[in-house]
């Protein structure tokens, strides 16, 4: 406390003041922690006021770095091509000696003016004594596209191919590179390159499936099959969330993405011949209503919209997904002779409808998948309350454990009996042919 006397009109400090408040400026996070005091006693708070610091307006938490701060740039690692780097140094040494023969300076990378292009880089060399500057050299392998303009890096393309087959996202690959002190590209750069690479992967997959279809027809011809275009396939769908996971929890369908596949049963490889991908999630809009005028899912969406079915469409409509796969196979003159599905699938109905409509000439025959049938038997036995009562155990927990083991043993025995019956019938068939 400061007192002003009438005689001297000077400022004097009271002797009772033992603490002087100081002014301090904190970050926003720390400022909020200091101000938001959970202590609820008002008397204690009033005592603290005289000893508390005077808080100024909080500073920004962002750390602003100026452009010239590159003192530790040499410690940053970069992904470069060895033979490209050798070409750069050899060419720069010769050019520097021819231009300034008497210069004894050394050549260094001009890290202040390097060009980052994805995971690669373009560098130029400068001399420490003279004003020599080399041209910029591309230190990554370029992917020949046959088109004018900047060529993409082979490393960037290869990394995006690997990302398409792994659950790692852009933030994950950036953390991996930065943890090794390797410069990583920005998220926008990764996204732009991924948009191009994913389209190329889609076209390559379609060409590969078409080649596999032709191989199946050729194999059937070599085997002497009467109709080489009639094949045996197995069809089933996969979802990003199990359809039964939302039972009793939500009135909506838990899955928003599905992949329906058709794999051949003509060879031991079981190659995928048809693929049908459906997605309800739009990357740009939340509403998935169909526009009546244009027929599109969104009025403002472009052709790059990730959603291809409306939100009200049933994601478990295997009839429609299987029909589209069968029509895709029909474009290469392939028809279904034997179809393997699970017990609750509508794929066989779609195949029969195509035969009845005259689109396919071969009448399909349906077989049930033993794995799905085994799971159905196991789940049924596991949830049977009558079997739970007859289990020889004293407590319910022990009876349930015995029932679980019994359900697994039952399915294994059924699979074994089916295998023995299959071997026996094949042996009888061979004996009858002899």
BALUMBA-950259 format. One record per residue (C-alpha): x, y, z. Coordinates in nm, 3 decimals, always signed. Layout:
BEGIN
node x X	y Y	z Z
...
//
This chain:
BEGIN
node x +0.000	y +0.000	z +0.000
node x +0.128	y +0.349	z -0.092
node x +0.048	y +0.665	z +0.122
node x +0.071	y +1.030	z +0.018
node x +0.122	y +1.283	z +0.302
node x -0.002	y +1.641	z +0.270
node x +0.326	y +1.800	z +0.375
node x +0.575	y +1.615	z +0.158
node x +0.341	y +1.501	z -0.120
node x +0.572	y +1.208	z -0.183
node x +0.496	y +0.843	z -0.223
node x +0.596	y +0.621	z +0.068
node x +0.559	y +0.245	z +0.100
node x +0.376	y +0.114	z +0.403
node x +0.591	y -0.105	z +0.626
node x +0.309	y -0.361	z +0.655
node x +0.347	y -0.449	z +0.288
node x +0.560	y -0.763	z +0.280
node x +0.467	y -0.888	z -0.068
node x +0.481	y -0.707	z -0.399
node x +0.257	y -0.836	z -0.679
node x +0.431	y -0.907	z -1.006
node x +0.292	y -0.886	z -1.355
node x +0.328	y -1.195	z -1.572
node x +0.203	y -1.305	z -1.912
node x +0.120	y -1.675	z -1.952
node x +0.012	y -1.892	z -2.238
node x -0.357	y -1.946	z -2.298
node x -0.351	y -2.297	z -2.157
node x -0.167	y -2.202	z -1.839
node x -0.373	y -1.882	z -1.802
node x -0.694	y -2.086	z -1.800
node x -0.552	y -2.326	z -1.540
node x -0.461	y -2.037	z -1.309
node x -0.787	y -1.842	z -1.348
node x -1.024	y -2.140	z -1.320
node x -0.961	y -2.219	z -0.953
node x -1.182	y -2.505	z -0.829
node x -1.131	y -2.400	z -0.465
node x -1.474	y -2.289	z -0.337
node x -1.386	y -2.119	z -0.004
node x -1.438	y -1.742	z -0.055
node x -1.238	y -1.648	z +0.256
node x -0.931	y -1.832	z +0.136
node x -0.972	y -1.677	z -0.208
node x -0.982	y -1.327	z -0.054
node x -0.656	y -1.397	z +0.131
node x -0.490	y -1.510	z -0.188
node x -0.575	y -1.191	z -0.375
node x -0.302	y -0.983	z -0.209
node x -0.040	y -1.250	z -0.286
node x -0.157	y -1.348	z -0.632
node x +0.028	y -1.241	z -0.943
node x -0.120	y -0.985	z -1.181
node x -0.200	y -1.177	z -1.502
node x -0.168	y -0.993	z -1.830
node x -0.349	y -1.084	z -2.149
node x -0.243	y -1.440	z -2.241
node x -0.005	y -1.494	z -2.528
node x -0.071	y -1.717	z -2.825
node x +0.026	y -2.084	z -2.796
node x +0.149	y -2.090	z -3.155
node x +0.524	y -2.080	z -3.202
node x +0.607	y -1.859	z -3.497
node x +0.922	y -1.960	z -3.680
node x +1.087	y -1.717	z -3.915
node x +1.206	y -1.838	z -4.251
node x +1.584	y -1.800	z -4.199
node x +1.586	y -2.038	z -3.899
node x +1.743	y -2.344	z -4.061
node x +2.046	y -2.396	z -3.839
node x +1.968	y -2.766	z -3.787
node x +1.859	y -2.830	z -4.145
node x +2.162	y -3.051	z -4.208
node x +2.047	y -3.286	z -3.933
node x +1.718	y -3.352	z -4.113
node x +1.726	y -3.673	z -4.315
node x +1.593	y -3.698	z -4.668
node x +1.492	y -3.980	z -4.898
node x +1.714	y -3.952	z -5.206
node x +1.822	y -4.175	z -5.493
node x +2.190	y -4.272	z -5.478
node x +2.274	y -4.258	z -5.847
node x +2.087	y -3.929	z -5.886
node x +2.299	y -3.780	z -5.607
node x +2.618	y -3.911	z -5.769
node x +2.523	y -3.748	z -6.099
node x +2.461	y -3.415	z -5.922
node x +2.796	y -3.406	z -5.741
node x +3.004	y -3.518	z -6.040
node x +2.841	y -3.265	z -6.272
node x +2.872	y -2.981	z -6.018
node x +3.241	y -3.055	z -5.946
node x +3.330	y -3.036	z -6.314
node x +3.125	y -2.723	z -6.375
node x +3.274	y -2.547	z -6.070
node x +3.633	y -2.627	z -6.169
node x +3.579	y -2.510	z -6.526
node x +3.419	y -2.183	z -6.419
node x +3.655	y -2.095	z -6.129
node x +3.975	y -2.302	z -6.152
node x +4.149	y -2.106	z -5.874
node x +3.861	y -2.134	z -5.623
node x +3.938	y -2.353	z -5.321
node x +3.588	y -2.344	z -5.174
node x +3.377	y -2.648	z -5.104
node x +3.034	y -2.723	z -5.242
node x +2.735	y -2.750	z -5.011
node x +2.364	y -2.812	z -5.061
node x +2.161	y -2.492	z -5.062
node x +1.909	y -2.611	z -4.804
node x +1.747	y -2.269	z -4.781
node x +1.622	y -2.293	z -5.138
node x +1.551	y -2.666	z -5.174
node x +1.226	y -2.781	z -5.333
node x +1.025	y -3.044	z -5.153
node x +0.815	y -3.264	z -5.380
node x +0.635	y -3.526	z -5.179
node x +0.889	y -3.757	z -5.021
node x +1.157	y -3.644	z -5.267
node x +1.358	y -3.327	z -5.302
node x +1.534	y -3.107	z -5.562
node x +1.868	y -2.956	z -5.460
node x +2.125	y -2.713	z -5.594
node x +2.489	y -2.676	z -5.483
node x +2.659	y -2.352	z -5.380
node x +3.025	y -2.269	z -5.315
node x +3.139	y -2.139	z -4.977
node x +3.387	y -1.885	z -5.129
node x +3.271	y -1.786	z -5.478
node x +2.928	y -1.709	z -5.618
node x +2.888	y -2.044	z -5.792
node x +2.538	y -2.194	z -5.800
node x +2.454	y -2.511	z -5.984
node x +2.123	y -2.590	z -6.147
node x +1.860	y -2.780	z -5.954
node x +1.887	y -3.157	z -5.965
node x +1.604	y -3.399	z -5.907
node x +1.717	y -3.646	z -5.644
node x +1.433	y -3.895	z -5.695
node x +1.335	y -4.135	z -5.970
node x +1.063	y -3.999	z -6.195
node x +0.768	y -4.202	z -6.317
node x +0.731	y -4.188	z -6.694
node x +0.374	y -4.103	z -6.785
node x +0.408	y -4.007	z -7.150
node x +0.247	y -3.669	z -7.082
node x +0.401	y -3.321	z -7.066
node x +0.458	y -3.150	z -6.733
node x +0.607	y -3.245	z -6.400
node x +0.658	y -3.618	z -6.353
node x +0.561	y -3.791	z -6.031
node x +0.806	y -3.965	z -5.802
node x +0.828	y -4.343	z -5.802
node x +0.874	y -4.337	z -5.426
node x +0.553	y -4.140	z -5.370
node x +0.358	y -4.379	z -5.592
node x +0.500	y -4.687	z -5.420
node x +0.420	y -4.550	z -5.073
node x +0.059	y -4.476	z -5.170
node x +0.024	y -4.828	z -5.310
node x +0.139	y -4.960	z -4.972
node x -0.098	y -4.725	z -4.786
node x -0.392	y -4.856	z -4.992
node x -0.327	y -5.205	z -4.851
node x -0.271	y -5.108	z -4.487
node x -0.480	y -4.934	z -4.218
node x -0.224	y -4.654	z -4.178
node x -0.353	y -4.308	z -4.269
node x -0.164	y -3.993	z -4.368
node x -0.102	y -3.889	z -4.007
node x +0.043	y -4.234	z -3.936
node x +0.295	y -4.228	z -4.220
node x +0.393	y -3.873	z -4.127
node x +0.462	y -3.977	z -3.767
node x +0.673	y -4.270	z -3.886
node x +0.892	y -4.048	z -4.106
node x +0.918	y -3.764	z -3.854
node x +1.010	y -4.008	z -3.576
node x +1.315	y -4.099	z -3.783
node x +1.392	y -3.729	z -3.837
node x +1.300	y -3.764	z -4.206
node x +1.117	y -3.478	z -4.373
node x +0.758	y -3.580	z -4.454
node x +0.521	y -3.414	z -4.704
node x +0.212	y -3.224	z -4.599
node x -0.131	y -3.381	z -4.573
node x -0.262	y -3.191	z -4.877
node x +0.030	y -3.314	z -5.087
node x -0.037	y -3.672	z -4.981
node x -0.407	y -3.638	z -5.060
node x -0.348	y -3.498	z -5.409
node x -0.112	y -3.781	z -5.497
node x -0.346	y -4.041	z -5.347
node x -0.635	y -3.922	z -5.564
node x -0.429	y -3.997	z -5.873
node x -0.277	y -4.324	z -5.753
node x -0.610	y -4.471	z -5.638
node x -0.762	y -4.424	z -5.984
node x -0.466	y -4.600	z -6.141
node x -0.493	y -4.886	z -5.891
node x -0.862	y -4.924	z -5.975
node x -0.791	y -4.948	z -6.348
node x -0.508	y -5.198	z -6.292
node x -0.733	y -5.416	z -6.075
node x -1.003	y -5.421	z -6.343
node x -0.751	y -5.520	z -6.608
node x -0.611	y -5.791	z -6.379
node x -0.958	y -5.939	z -6.311
node x -1.029	y -5.941	z -6.684
node x -0.705	y -6.133	z -6.741
node x -0.797	y -6.385	z -6.471
node x -1.138	y -6.440	z -6.633
node x -0.972	y -6.519	z -6.966
node x -0.734	y -6.758	z -6.789
node x -1.029	y -6.949	z -6.639
node x -1.186	y -6.992	z -6.983
node x -0.855	y -7.110	z -7.127
node x -0.807	y -7.359	z -6.842
node x -1.156	y -7.502	z -6.899
node x -1.078	y -7.541	z -7.270
node x -0.756	y -7.727	z -7.191
node x -0.950	y -7.955	z -6.956
node x -1.189	y -8.039	z -7.239
node x -1.498	y -7.891	z -7.076
node x -1.800	y -7.877	z -7.305
node x -1.892	y -7.520	z -7.207
node x -1.572	y -7.344	z -7.092
node x -1.765	y -7.025	z -7.012
node x -1.976	y -7.199	z -6.743
node x -1.782	y -7.167	z -6.417
node x -1.823	y -7.235	z -6.046
node x -1.798	y -6.939	z -5.809
node x -1.847	y -6.855	z -5.443
node x -2.000	y -6.521	z -5.343
node x -2.022	y -6.335	z -5.015
node x -2.013	y -5.981	z -4.876
node x -1.807	y -5.803	z -4.612
node x -1.907	y -5.495	z -4.409
node x -1.715	y -5.233	z -4.214
node x -1.936	y -5.319	z -3.914
node x -2.120	y -5.650	z -3.856
node x -2.490	y -5.621	z -3.937
node x -2.589	y -5.796	z -3.616
node x -2.390	y -5.552	z -3.400
node x -2.673	y -5.296	z -3.406
node x -2.949	y -5.531	z -3.292
node x -3.123	y -5.380	z -2.990
node x -2.898	y -5.073	z -2.992
node x -2.998	y -4.858	z -3.289
node x -3.285	y -4.854	z -3.538
node x -3.039	y -4.774	z -3.817
node x -2.806	y -5.007	z -3.999
node x -2.465	y -5.021	z -3.830
node x -2.272	y -5.070	z -4.155
node x -2.217	y -4.796	z -4.414
node x -1.970	y -4.973	z -4.646
node x -1.975	y -5.315	z -4.809
node x -1.757	y -5.515	z -5.049
node x -1.923	y -5.802	z -5.237
node x -1.686	y -6.047	z -5.405
node x -1.717	y -6.337	z -5.648
node x -1.427	y -6.585	z -5.638
node x -1.383	y -6.878	z -5.878
node x -1.388	y -7.241	z -5.766
node x -1.228	y -7.378	z -6.080
node x -0.871	y -7.371	z -5.948
node x -0.700	y -7.398	z -5.611
node x -0.613	y -7.027	z -5.616
node x -0.977	y -6.911	z -5.589
node x -0.904	y -6.585	z -5.768
node x -1.149	y -6.297	z -5.735
node x -1.326	y -6.240	z -6.068
node x -1.578	y -5.969	z -5.973
node x -1.590	y -5.698	z -5.708
node x -1.874	y -5.470	z -5.607
node x -1.806	y -5.184	z -5.363
node x -2.087	y -4.978	z -5.208
node x -2.044	y -4.676	z -4.982
node x -2.294	y -4.452	z -4.808
node x -2.044	y -4.200	z -4.672
node x -1.993	y -3.881	z -4.869
node x -1.662	y -3.702	z -4.827
node x -1.814	y -3.360	z -4.898
node x -2.181	y -3.362	z -4.796
node x -2.381	y -3.506	z -4.510
node x -2.712	y -3.553	z -4.692
node x -2.738	y -3.853	z -4.920
node x -3.075	y -3.784	z -5.081
node x -3.118	y -3.848	z -5.453
node x -3.173	y -3.535	z -5.660
node x -3.490	y -3.577	z -5.871
node x -3.370	y -3.355	z -6.156
node x -3.020	y -3.491	z -6.213
node x -3.061	y -3.837	z -6.060
node x -2.739	y -3.789	z -5.863
node x -2.696	y -3.855	z -5.495
node x -2.620	y -3.485	z -5.439
node x -2.700	y -3.183	z -5.643
node x -2.360	y -3.026	z -5.584
node x -2.144	y -3.340	z -5.577
node x -1.886	y -3.408	z -5.844
node x -1.788	y -3.737	z -6.003
node x -1.530	y -3.786	z -5.727
node x -1.799	y -3.824	z -5.460
node x -1.723	y -4.128	z -5.248
node x -2.090	y -4.224	z -5.186
node x -2.255	y -4.437	z -5.455
node x -2.575	y -4.543	z -5.273
node x -2.823	y -4.332	z -5.071
node x -2.844	y -4.358	z -4.695
node x -3.192	y -4.513	z -4.709
node x -3.068	y -4.805	z -4.921
node x -3.029	y -5.136	z -4.737
node x -2.658	y -5.212	z -4.704
node x -2.735	y -5.585	z -4.671
node x -2.912	y -5.613	z -5.007
node x -2.706	y -5.907	z -5.133
node x -2.953	y -5.971	z -5.412
node x -2.868	y -5.642	z -5.584
node x -2.494	y -5.666	z -5.518
node x -2.479	y -6.026	z -5.650
node x -2.685	y -5.939	z -5.958
node x -2.444	y -5.657	z -6.047
node x -2.148	y -5.895	z -6.009
node x -2.313	y -6.157	z -6.230
node x -2.388	y -5.897	z -6.498
node x -2.024	y -5.787	z -6.481
node x -1.914	y -6.147	z -6.542
node x -2.162	y -6.173	z -6.829
node x -1.975	y -5.895	z -7.013
node x -1.687	y -6.145	z -7.057
node x -1.929	y -6.426	z -7.154
node x -1.898	y -6.598	z -6.814
node x -2.204	y -6.769	z -6.664
node x -2.258	y -6.940	z -6.330
node x -2.290	y -7.317	z -6.324
node x -2.236	y -7.384	z -5.952
node x -2.285	y -7.114	z -5.687
node x -2.160	y -7.150	z -5.328
node x -2.323	y -6.914	z -5.075
node x -2.419	y -6.903	z -4.711
node x -2.763	y -7.019	z -4.599
node x -2.923	y -6.673	z -4.568
node x -2.785	y -6.525	z -4.891
node x -3.002	y -6.404	z -5.183
node x -2.726	y -6.445	z -5.442
node x -2.872	y -6.771	z -5.573
node x -3.209	y -6.600	z -5.628
node x -3.035	y -6.331	z -5.832
node x -2.864	y -6.598	z -6.046
node x -3.194	y -6.780	z -6.102
node x -3.370	y -6.458	z -6.200
node x -3.102	y -6.386	z -6.461
node x -3.154	y -6.738	z -6.600
node x -3.534	y -6.702	z -6.602
node x -3.508	y -6.364	z -6.776
node x -3.302	y -6.520	z -7.054
node x -2.986	y -6.323	z -6.982
node x -2.792	y -6.638	z -6.883
node x -2.844	y -6.967	z -7.062
node x -2.688	y -7.191	z -6.794
node x -2.913	y -7.285	z -6.503
node x -2.720	y -7.240	z -6.176
node x -2.704	y -7.494	z -5.895
node x -2.671	y -7.375	z -5.536
node x -2.440	y -7.519	z -5.268
node x -2.412	y -7.408	z -4.906
node x -2.084	y -7.299	z -4.755
node x -1.981	y -7.543	z -4.481
node x -1.803	y -7.275	z -4.280
node x -2.112	y -7.057	z -4.248
node x -2.322	y -7.366	z -4.184
node x -2.082	y -7.473	z -3.906
node x -2.100	y -7.129	z -3.746
node x -2.479	y -7.143	z -3.760
node x -2.484	y -7.486	z -3.590
node x -2.230	y -7.376	z -3.329
node x -2.421	y -7.059	z -3.238
node x -2.749	y -7.250	z -3.223
node x -2.609	y -7.513	z -2.987
node x -2.435	y -7.250	z -2.776
node x -2.759	y -7.055	z -2.717
node x -2.981	y -7.360	z -2.655
node x -3.116	y -7.338	z -2.300
node x -3.229	y -7.701	z -2.298
node x -2.875	y -7.821	z -2.365
node x -2.749	y -7.588	z -2.093
node x -2.967	y -7.764	z -1.835
node x -2.838	y -8.114	z -1.915
node x -2.471	y -8.019	z -1.893
node x -2.310	y -8.215	z -1.603
node x -2.186	y -7.932	z -1.383
node x -2.276	y -7.778	z -1.047
node x -2.278	y -7.408	z -1.139
node x -2.417	y -7.217	z -1.433
node x -2.076	y -7.082	z -1.524
node x -1.930	y -7.431	z -1.552
node x -2.231	y -7.555	z -1.748
node x -2.195	y -7.268	z -1.995
node x -1.826	y -7.349	z -2.038
node x -1.908	y -7.714	z -2.109
node x -2.176	y -7.606	z -2.355
node x -1.928	y -7.387	z -2.541
node x -1.686	y -7.677	z -2.572
node x -1.969	y -7.906	z -2.680
node x -2.080	y -7.665	z -2.955
node x -1.727	y -7.646	z -3.096
node x -1.685	y -8.026	z -3.079
node x -2.021	y -8.077	z -3.252
node x -1.924	y -7.862	z -3.552
node x -1.585	y -8.035	z -3.580
node x -1.751	y -8.377	z -3.582
node x -2.001	y -8.266	z -3.847
node x -1.721	y -8.134	z -4.070
node x -1.528	y -8.460	z -4.025
node x -1.831	y -8.673	z -4.115
node x -1.890	y -8.460	z -4.424
node x -1.528	y -8.499	z -4.533
node x -1.539	y -8.878	z -4.486
node x -1.863	y -8.899	z -4.682
node x -1.714	y -8.692	z -4.961
node x -1.408	y -8.921	z -4.985
node x -1.625	y -9.233	z -4.977
node x -1.857	y -9.113	z -5.252
node x -1.564	y -9.006	z -5.469
node x -1.411	y -9.354	z -5.426
node x -1.742	y -9.521	z -5.521
node x -1.769	y -9.295	z -5.824
node x -1.421	y -9.392	z -5.941
node x -1.498	y -9.761	z -5.891
node x -1.816	y -9.734	z -6.096
node x -1.631	y -9.570	z -6.384
node x -1.379	y -9.856	z -6.391
//
